Amino acid sequence: MKKVFSLLLFLACFPFFQAKAAEQKVYFVLWNGCEEACRGFSDYLKASHEDIEIIQRNLDKKTDKIPELKAEIRKKSPDLLVTWGTLATVEMLGTNNSESVADYGAIPALFMVVSQPVESGLVSSLSAQGRNITGVMHLVPLVEQLQYARQVVAFRRLGIIYNPAETNAQAAVDKLRQYASLMKFDLLEKPLPVSKDNYPQKEKIPSLVAELADKKVDLIYLGPDAFVNAHRKALIDTAAAFSIPVFSASEGAVRHDNALFSFVHRYYTVGQLAGKKALEILKGKAQAYDIPIEAPQRALLVVNMTAAQKLGVYPPLTLLQHADLINIPSSEN
């Protein structure tokens, strides 16, 4: 008995018989729950069979939780900080010139579903970030979106409703003005008015759609605008009442809220590419600042066929053959 006890005591003295070290931790800040990009990211890490814990925190489209999350990050000291969406990313990481990121600036960061990281001030460029940050963009270049849109709806008058206080939204409008001249279409802009406390007035969205209808727009563009997207159902439903199709910069408006179409990088694919970059960082193959910010290579036309039926607007067969057709009406309808 003494020999057995002595042997156990001897073995306990050697660290290689002890429980293995703590797993790597990824702290994942979500803007509005875990959707397709989040699932793509999580699936990629799970498929790698690496010992990685993903700590998910959801902001529920509010910023009041930010101080609490920042404190938790400092306490947990994760190996990687991941953020979803422009607003969550800017709030958590600050801008390129911000001093607030010093709290946990040593932790590498990875963002996804950010439309314009340079224009948002997150980084100085896509390949020389100037910070220990990399990420995955989800927007197809605007000129390509417009080219595909022209094949679906031969528009001459394009409308947009946007929040002028958002950098992403204003940058998209600025680009639309340039392309309107080059592609010879009229751009009708409807910035959201703001209240006395400088907050955009969401209740004005239906009346702004009505104004665009009075101006005989052929199509409304739902751009990379967090505020308008948060209230996009009112925009899309009102546009449908006027028989105006809506095309969206993102997949969600088509999949969940009956926008007619979008030409996009699939969110799941965005998440998978983000997962690939995360593993490069976690395995020590590259520093975040050495990994270029990019979007997936292939884009896809997503068409809501229920919306197409209601509007009586169908993309050409040549496009439908290679598109992702969703919300297909049943034969009984």
C-alpha positions in Angstrom: 0.0 0.0 0.0 2.9 2.3 0.8 4.4 1.6 -2.6 1.2 2.5 -4.4 0.8 5.7 -2.4 4.5 6.6 -3.1 4.0 6.0 -6.8 0.9 8.3 -6.9 2.7 11.0 -5.0 5.7 10.7 -7.4 3.5 10.9 -10.5 1.6 14.0 -9.1 4.9 15.9 -9.1 5.2 15.8 -12.9 3.2 18.4 -14.9 2.8 16.1 -17.9 0.4 14.0 -15.8 -1.7 17.0 -14.8 -4.7 18.4 -16.7 -3.8 20.2 -19.9 -3.6 24.0 -20.0 -6.6 26.1 -20.6 -8.0 26.2 -24.1 -7.7 29.2 -26.4 -10.6 31.7 -26.0 -12.3 33.7 -28.7 -14.5 36.6 -27.5 -17.2 37.1 -30.1 -19.3 40.3 -29.9 -22.6 40.1 -31.9 -24.8 43.0 -32.9 -28.1 41.1 -33.1 -27.7 37.5 -32.3 -26.0 34.6 -34.0 -27.1 34.5 -37.7 -25.6 33.0 -40.9 -22.1 34.7 -40.7 -21.8 33.8 -37.0 -22.8 30.2 -37.8 -20.3 30.0 -40.6 -17.5 31.2 -38.3 -18.4 28.8 -35.5 -18.8 25.9 -37.9 -15.3 26.6 -39.4 -13.7 26.6 -36.0 -15.5 23.4 -34.9 -14.5 21.6 -38.1 -10.8 22.4 -37.3 -11.0 20.2 -34.1 -8.9 22.8 -32.4 -9.5 23.3 -28.6 -11.1 26.7 -28.9 -13.8 28.2 -26.7 -16.1 30.8 -28.3 -17.5 33.2 -25.8 -20.5 34.9 -27.4 -22.0 38.2 -26.2 -25.0 39.8 -27.9 -25.5 43.5 -27.9 -29.2 43.2 -29.0 -28.7 46.2 -31.3 -27.9 48.4 -28.3 -24.6 50.0 -27.2 -25.3 50.3 -23.5 -23.6 47.0 -22.8 -20.3 48.1 -24.3 -18.6 49.2 -21.0 -19.6 45.8 -19.4 -18.2 43.8 -22.3 -14.9 45.8 -22.4 -14.5 45.1 -18.7 -15.1 41.4 -19.2 -12.5 41.4 -22.1 -9.9 42.9 -19.8 -10.7 40.3 -17.2 -10.8 37.2 -19.4 -7.9 38.3 -21.7 -9.0 36.2 -24.7 -6.7 35.1 -27.4 -8.8 36.8 -30.1 -11.5 39.4 -30.1 -14.1 39.0 -32.9 -16.8 41.5 -33.8 -19.9 41.4 -36.1 -21.1 44.5 -37.9 -19.8 48.1 -38.3 -21.5 49.6 -35.2 -20.3 46.8 -32.9 -16.8 46.9 -34.4 -16.4 50.7 -34.1 -17.8 50.6 -30.5 -15.5 47.8 -29.4 -12.3 48.6 -31.3 -12.6 52.4 -31.8 -11.4 54.1 -34.9 -7.9 54.3 -36.3 -7.3 57.6 -34.4 -9.1 56.7 -31.2 -7.3 56.5 -27.9 -10.0 54.3 -26.3 -8.5 51.0 -27.8 -5.5 51.1 -25.4 -7.6 49.2 -22.9 -7.0 45.9 -24.6 -5.1 46.9 -27.7 -2.7 44.0 -27.3 -5.4 41.5 -28.1 -5.6 40.8 -31.9 -9.0 41.6 -33.4 -11.0 40.3 -36.3 -14.2 41.8 -37.7 -16.8 40.5 -40.1 -19.8 42.0 -41.9 -18.3 45.4 -42.0 -19.0 47.1 -45.3 -16.4 49.9 -45.5 -13.7 49.5 -42.9 -11.5 52.3 -44.3 -14.4 54.8 -44.6 -15.6 53.9 -41.1 -12.1 54.8 -39.8 -11.3 51.3 -38.5 -8.1 51.0 -40.5 -6.0 53.2 -42.7 -6.1 50.7 -45.6 -7.1 47.1 -46.4 -3.6 45.7 -46.7 -1.6 48.0 -44.3 -4.1 48.3 -41.5 -1.9 50.2 -39.1 -3.5 48.3 -36.2 -3.5 44.7 -35.0 -6.8 44.1 -36.8 -8.0 42.1 -39.8 -11.4 41.2 -41.1 -13.9 40.2 -43.8 -16.1 42.6 -45.7 -19.5 41.5 -46.9 -20.4 44.1 -49.6 -20.0 43.5 -53.3 -18.5 46.6 -54.9 -21.3 49.1 -55.6 -20.7 49.3 -59.3 -21.2 45.5 -59.6 -24.4 45.7 -57.5 -25.7 48.4 -59.9 -24.7 46.5 -63.0 -26.6 43.4 -61.8 -29.6 45.6 -60.7 -29.8 47.0 -64.2 -30.2 43.5 -65.5 -33.1 42.8 -63.2 -34.8 46.2 -63.4 -33.9 48.5 -66.3 -34.1 51.5 -64.0 -33.6 55.1 -65.0 -34.6 56.6 -61.6 -33.1 55.1 -58.4 -34.2 56.2 -55.0 -32.4 55.9 -51.6 -33.5 56.7 -48.1 -30.6 57.0 -45.7 -29.4 58.2 -42.3 -27.0 61.1 -43.1 -25.4 60.7 -39.6 -23.9 57.3 -40.5 -20.5 57.2 -42.2 -21.3 54.1 -44.2 -24.6 55.4 -45.4 -23.2 58.8 -46.5 -20.2 57.1 -48.2 -22.6 54.9 -50.2 -24.7 57.9 -51.3 -21.5 59.7 -52.4 -20.5 56.8 -54.6 -24.1 56.5 -56.0 -23.8 60.1 -57.1 -20.6 59.3 -59.0 -22.1 56.2 -60.7 -25.4 58.0 -61.5 -23.4 60.3 -63.8 -21.3 57.5 -65.3 -24.2 55.0 -65.7 -26.7 57.7 -66.7 -29.5 57.3 -64.2 -31.2 59.9 -61.9 -30.5 59.5 -58.2 -33.3 60.7 -55.9 -32.0 61.1 -52.3 -34.2 61.2 -49.2 -32.1 61.7 -46.0 -33.9 60.9 -42.8 -34.8 64.0 -40.8 -33.6 64.1 -37.3 -35.4 65.0 -34.1 -34.4 67.8 -31.6 -32.2 65.3 -29.8 -30.4 64.6 -33.1 -31.9 61.1 -33.5 -33.2 59.9 -36.9 -37.0 59.8 -37.2 -37.9 56.3 -38.2 -41.6 57.2 -38.4 -40.8 59.3 -41.5 -39.7 56.3 -43.6 -43.1 55.5 -45.1 -43.7 59.2 -46.1 -40.2 59.3 -47.7 -41.1 56.2 -49.7 -44.3 57.9 -50.8 -42.3 60.9 -51.9 -40.1 58.6 -54.0 -43.2 57.0 -55.5 -44.4 60.5 -56.5 -41.1 61.0 -58.3 -41.7 57.8 -60.2 -38.6 55.9 -59.1 -38.2 52.5 -60.7 -36.2 51.0 -57.9 -35.2 51.8 -54.3 -31.7 50.9 -53.0 -31.4 49.7 -49.4 -27.8 50.5 -48.8 -25.2 49.7 -46.0 -27.1 51.8 -43.4 -27.5 50.3 -39.9 -30.4 52.6 -38.8 -32.5 52.2 -42.0 -31.8 48.5 -42.0 -33.1 48.2 -38.4 -36.4 49.7 -39.7 -36.3 48.3 -43.2 -39.6 46.4 -43.0 -41.5 49.7 -43.0 -39.5 50.8 -46.1 -39.9 47.5 -48.0 -43.6 47.1 -47.2 -44.5 50.7 -48.1 -42.5 50.3 -51.4 -44.4 47.2 -52.2 -47.7 49.0 -51.6 -46.5 51.4 -54.4 -45.3 48.5 -56.5 -41.7 49.6 -56.2 -39.1 46.9 -56.0 -36.3 47.2 -53.4 -32.8 45.9 -54.0 -30.6 45.5 -51.0 -26.8 45.6 -50.3 -27.2 42.8 -47.9 -28.8 39.3 -47.9 -30.9 39.6 -44.8 -33.4 42.1 -46.2 -34.2 39.7 -49.1 -34.2 36.6 -47.0 -36.3 37.9 -44.1 -38.1 41.0 -45.2 -39.2 40.6 -48.8 -36.8 42.9 -50.6 -36.8 41.7 -54.2 -33.1 40.9 -54.7 -29.5 41.5 -53.7 -26.1 40.7 -55.3 -24.1 39.7 -52.3 -21.4 37.7 -50.6 -23.3 35.1 -48.6 -23.1 35.7 -44.9 -22.2 32.1 -44.2 -19.3 32.3 -46.6 -18.2 35.6 -44.9 -18.2 33.7 -41.6 -16.2 30.8 -43.0 -13.5 33.2 -44.4 -13.4 34.9 -41.0 -13.0 31.5 -39.3 -10.0 30.8 -41.6 -8.4 34.0 -40.7 -9.1 33.4 -37.0 -7.2 30.0 -37.1 -4.2 31.7 -38.8 -4.0 34.1 -35.8 -4.7 31.5 -33.1 -2.2 29.0 -34.5 0.5 31.7 -34.7 0.8 31.5 -38.5 0.3 35.2 -38.9 -0.3 38.4 -37.0 -3.7 40.1 -37.5 -2.0 43.2 -39.0 -0.3 41.0 -41.6 -3.5 39.4 -42.9 -5.2 41.5 -45.6 -8.8 42.6 -45.1 -10.9 41.2 -48.0 -14.2 39.8 -49.1 -15.0 36.3 -50.4 -14.2 35.9 -54.1 -17.6 34.9 -55.4 -20.8 36.8 -55.2 -24.3 35.5 -55.8 -27.7 37.0 -56.9 -30.3 36.2 -54.2 -34.0 36.6 -55.4 -37.1 36.5 -53.2 -39.6 34.8 -55.5 -42.6 35.7 -53.3 -41.7 39.4 -53.7 -41.2 38.9 -57.4 -44.6 37.3 -57.8 -46.3 40.1 -55.8 -44.5 42.8 -57.8 -44.7 41.1 -61.1 -41.0 41.6 -61.6 -38.8 38.7 -62.5 -35.1 38.6 -63.3 -34.2 37.3 -66.8 -33.8 33.5 -67.0 -30.1 33.8 -67.7 -29.7 35.3 -64.2 -32.2 33.0 -62.5 -30.3 29.9 -63.6 -27.4 30.9 -61.4 -29.2 32.7 -58.6 -30.3 31.6 -55.2 -34.1 31.6 -55.3 -35.7 31.9 -51.9 -39.2 32.1 -50.5 -40.6 30.3 -53.6 -44.4 30.4 -53.5 -46.1 27.1 -53.2 -47.9 25.7 -56.2 -51.2 26.1 -54.3 -50.7 29.9 -54.4 
